[in-house]
């Protein structure tokens, strides 16, 4: 179970800030775990923001060897 962090205390936080808060509180969490913590958002909205954060160097995407899961890690 993921630990919910400060995004609940920051109702005006952007999607990116909420994702970074979750990954900071739960290092090496998966995309599925992040999605479970952000049920009000669509998968595509979260993925697009994760991709943007990765391109900006704020987040690293790590695929497991079977390509079944994507782990998120702060850069």
N, CA, C and O of each residue as an XYZ file, in Angstrom:
300
protein
N       0.849     -1.181      0.000
C       0.000      0.000      0.000
C       0.889      1.238      0.000
O       1.863      1.315      0.749
N       0.554      2.177     -0.824
C       1.329      3.408     -0.915
C       0.972      4.364      0.205
O      -0.174      4.430      0.650
N       1.946      5.082      0.639
C       1.742      6.113      1.640
C       1.296      7.387      0.928
O       1.987      7.878      0.036
N       0.138      7.921      1.326
C      -0.313      9.166      0.703
C       0.426     10.314      1.358
O       0.543     10.382      2.582
N       0.920     11.210      0.531
C       1.781     12.266      1.005
C       1.052     13.603      0.935
O      -0.170     13.652      1.073
N       1.771     14.652      0.726
C       1.292     16.021      0.859
C       0.289     16.453     -0.198
O      -0.311     17.518     -0.053
N       0.080     15.680     -1.250
C      -0.855     16.129     -2.276
C      -2.258     16.290     -1.700
O      -3.028     17.114     -2.194
N      -2.605     15.530     -0.676
C      -3.908     15.695     -0.037
C      -3.973     17.024      0.707
O      -5.048     17.604      0.860
N      -2.816     17.505      1.169
C      -2.774     18.769      1.896
C      -2.653     19.945      0.937
O      -2.785     21.097      1.351
N      -2.404     19.667     -0.343
C      -2.250     20.720     -1.347
C      -3.310     20.531     -2.424
O      -3.016     20.014     -3.502
N      -4.531     20.943     -2.141
C      -5.608     20.694     -3.102
C      -5.407     21.360     -4.455
O      -5.999     20.927     -5.444
N      -4.587     22.404     -4.522
C      -4.350     23.091     -5.782
C      -3.107     22.580     -6.505
O      -2.673     23.172     -7.494
N      -2.536     21.482     -6.015
C      -1.318     20.934     -6.624
C      -1.612     20.468     -8.041
O      -2.699     19.969     -8.332
N      -0.635     20.637     -8.912
C      -0.782     20.172    -10.290
C      -0.661     18.648    -10.328
O      -0.259     18.023     -9.347
N      -1.010     18.069    -11.457
C      -0.867     16.621    -11.619
C       0.596     16.238    -11.409
O       0.889     15.258    -10.725
N       1.502     16.997    -11.986
C       2.925     16.717    -11.837
C       3.382     16.771    -10.391
O       4.132     15.902     -9.945
N       2.945     17.773     -9.657
C       3.312     17.886     -8.241
C       2.763     16.708     -7.447
O       3.435     16.180     -6.560
N       1.553     16.303     -7.765
C       0.950     15.165     -7.065
C       1.720     13.880     -7.345
O       1.939     13.075     -6.439
N       2.130     13.685     -8.595
C       2.913     12.499     -8.953
C       4.257     12.522     -8.242
O       4.672     11.513     -7.671
N       4.943     13.664     -8.270
C       6.235     13.775     -7.604
C       6.109     13.551     -6.102
O       6.984     12.930     -5.498
N       5.037     14.045     -5.489
C       4.796     13.803     -4.061
C       4.659     12.311     -3.782
O       5.243     11.792     -2.831
N       3.882     11.627     -4.620
C       3.681     10.187     -4.431
C       4.978      9.410     -4.587
O       5.277      8.530     -3.779
N       5.747      9.728     -5.618
C       7.002      9.012     -5.869
C       8.022      9.335     -4.775
O       8.809      8.471     -4.391
N       8.013     10.551     -4.282
C       8.915     10.928     -3.194
C       8.589     10.137     -1.927
O       9.494      9.675     -1.232
N       7.322      9.986     -1.632
C       6.890      9.255     -0.435
C       7.005      7.744     -0.609
O       7.096      7.012      0.377
N       7.000      7.269     -1.860
C       7.004      5.833     -2.162
C       8.009      5.535     -3.270
O       7.616      5.264     -4.405
N       9.296      5.583     -2.952
C      10.314      5.360     -3.986
C      10.109      4.024     -4.707
O       9.721      3.024     -4.103
N      10.374      4.039     -5.989
C      10.256      2.846     -6.835
C       8.836      2.292     -6.915
O       8.646      1.085     -7.061
N       7.848      3.167     -6.821
C       6.465      2.716     -7.004
C       6.214      2.503     -8.503
O       6.954      3.011     -9.345
N       5.180      1.759     -8.812
C       4.855      1.482    -10.209
C       3.798      2.459    -10.712
O       3.143      3.149     -9.930
N       3.649      2.501    -12.017
C       2.589      3.324    -12.622
C       1.230      2.887    -12.093
O       0.380      3.730    -11.807
N       1.014      1.583    -11.958
C      -0.268      1.085    -11.444
C      -0.535      1.598    -10.036
O      -1.663      1.970     -9.713
N       0.499      1.619     -9.196
C       0.325      2.115     -7.832
C       0.002      3.606     -7.823
O      -0.825      4.061     -7.033
N       0.645      4.355     -8.692
C       0.349      5.786     -8.798
C      -1.097      5.970     -9.262
O      -1.824      6.804     -8.722
N      -1.505      5.199    -10.251
C      -2.885      5.302    -10.761
C      -3.912      5.001     -9.664
O      -4.961      5.642     -9.607
N      -3.619      4.041     -8.807
C      -4.528      3.705     -7.706
C      -4.685      4.872     -6.736
O      -5.741      5.041     -6.126
N      -3.637      5.671     -6.594
C      -3.681      6.812     -5.677
C      -4.301      8.060     -6.306
O      -4.612      9.023     -5.605
N      -4.481      8.041     -7.621
C      -5.059      9.181     -8.334
C      -6.257      8.724     -9.176
O      -6.260      8.904    -10.394
N      -7.266      8.139     -8.538
C      -8.372      7.545     -9.301
C      -9.212      8.549    -10.080
O      -9.929      8.168    -11.005
N      -9.134      9.815     -9.722
C      -9.928     10.831    -10.416
C      -9.310     11.230    -11.758
O      -9.935     11.936    -12.548
N      -8.071     10.771    -12.012
C      -7.379     11.108    -13.250
C      -7.382      9.926    -14.208
O      -7.379      8.771    -13.780
N      -7.387     10.214    -15.492
C      -7.330      9.140    -16.481
C      -5.893      8.639    -16.604
O      -4.940      9.343    -16.270
N      -5.761      7.408    -17.089
C      -4.432      6.824    -17.290
C      -3.625      7.695    -18.242
O      -2.436      7.923    -18.017
N      -4.252      8.177    -19.292
C      -3.524      8.981    -20.281
C      -3.038     10.298    -19.688
O      -1.934     10.738    -20.006
N      -3.843     10.945    -18.825
C      -3.407     12.192    -18.186
C      -2.171     11.957    -17.325
O      -1.221     12.739    -17.360
N      -2.193     10.869    -16.550
C      -1.052     10.560    -15.685
C       0.160     10.192    -16.532
O       1.266     10.661    -16.261
N      -0.030      9.364    -17.547
C       1.101      8.951    -18.373
C       1.737     10.133    -19.085
O       2.963     10.233    -19.140
N       0.926     11.027    -19.629
C       1.479     12.202    -20.307
C       2.297     13.065    -19.356
O       3.345     13.588    -19.734
N       1.823     13.212    -18.131
C       2.560     14.013    -17.154
C       3.832     13.294    -16.704
O       4.867     13.935    -16.522
N       3.769     11.982    -16.524
C       4.957     11.205    -16.166
C       5.997     11.328    -17.284
O       7.185     11.503    -17.013
N       5.559     11.238    -18.514
C       6.465     11.379    -19.645
C       7.104     12.775    -19.666
O       8.301     12.905    -19.919
N       6.309     13.809    -19.402
C       6.829     15.175    -19.368
C       7.867     15.325    -18.253
O       8.923     15.923    -18.457
N       7.562     14.780    -17.080
C       8.489     14.854    -15.951
C       9.794     14.108    -16.263
O      10.878     14.548    -15.879
N       9.677     12.996    -16.952
C      10.866     12.226    -17.322
C      11.722     13.005    -18.319
O      12.946     13.040    -18.194
N      11.089     13.621    -19.293
C      11.835     14.412    -20.282
C      12.495     15.630    -19.647
O      13.544     16.086    -20.101
N      11.866     16.158    -18.585
C      12.423     17.314    -17.884
C      13.511     16.895    -16.888
O      14.133     17.748    -16.256
N      13.738     15.595    -16.750
C      14.777     15.102    -15.855
C      14.369     15.019    -14.399
O      15.229     14.857    -13.533
N      13.087     15.126    -14.103
C      12.616     15.078    -12.722
C      12.239     13.667    -12.269
O      12.125     13.408    -11.071
N      12.048     12.773    -13.209
C      11.565     11.437    -12.916
C      12.240     10.459    -13.857
O      12.518     10.795    -15.009
N      12.506      9.255    -13.380
C      13.066      8.210    -14.230
C      12.052      7.096    -14.363
O      11.408      6.710    -13.387
N      11.908      6.576    -15.578
C      11.022      5.446    -15.846
C      11.900      4.215    -16.029
O      12.831      4.218    -16.835
N      11.597      3.174    -15.282
C      12.393      1.960    -15.338
C      11.460      0.795    -15.638
O      10.568      0.488    -14.846
N      11.665      0.141    -16.788
C      10.844     -1.010    -17.154
C      11.493     -2.267    -16.606
O      12.714     -2.422    -16.645
N      10.644     -3.179    -16.086
C      11.225     -4.446    -15.628
C      11.596     -5.288    -16.833
O      11.219     -4.964    -17.959
N      12.319     -6.345    -16.611
C      12.860     -7.139    -17.721
C      11.775     -7.782    -18.578
O      12.018     -8.069    -19.750
N      10.605     -8.012    -18.034
C       9.511     -8.615    -18.792
C       8.595     -7.562    -19.422
O       7.629     -7.894    -20.109
N       8.915     -6.282    -19.176
C       8.118     -5.156    -19.705
C       6.679     -5.173    -19.185
O       5.770     -4.677    -19.851
N       6.475     -5.742    -18.001
C       5.134     -5.819    -17.428
C       4.818     -4.662    -16.506
O       3.648     -4.399    -16.229
N       5.832     -3.967    -16.025
C       5.607     -2.867    -15.103
C       6.608     -1.758    -15.361
O       7.737     -1.998    -15.789
N       6.172     -0.550    -15.092
C       7.050      0.614    -15.179
C       7.189      1.160    -13.774
O       6.199      1.521    -13.138
N       8.426      1.220    -13.290
C       8.707      1.761    -11.966
C       9.103      3.221    -12.124
O       9.799      3.592    -13.070
N       8.647      4.049    -11.178
C       8.959      5.476    -11.205
C       9.953      5.784    -10.104
O       9.824      5.286     -8.986
N      10.938      6.599    -10.417
C      11.963      6.980     -9.438
C      12.312      8.439     -9.668
O      12.417      8.885    -10.811
N      12.491      9.178     -8.591
C      12.929     10.568     -8.720
C      14.326     10.602     -9.276
O      15.148      9.741     -8.963
N      14.599     11.585    -10.093
C      15.960     11.739    -10.664
C      16.838     12.520     -9.735
O      18.009     12.751    -10.039
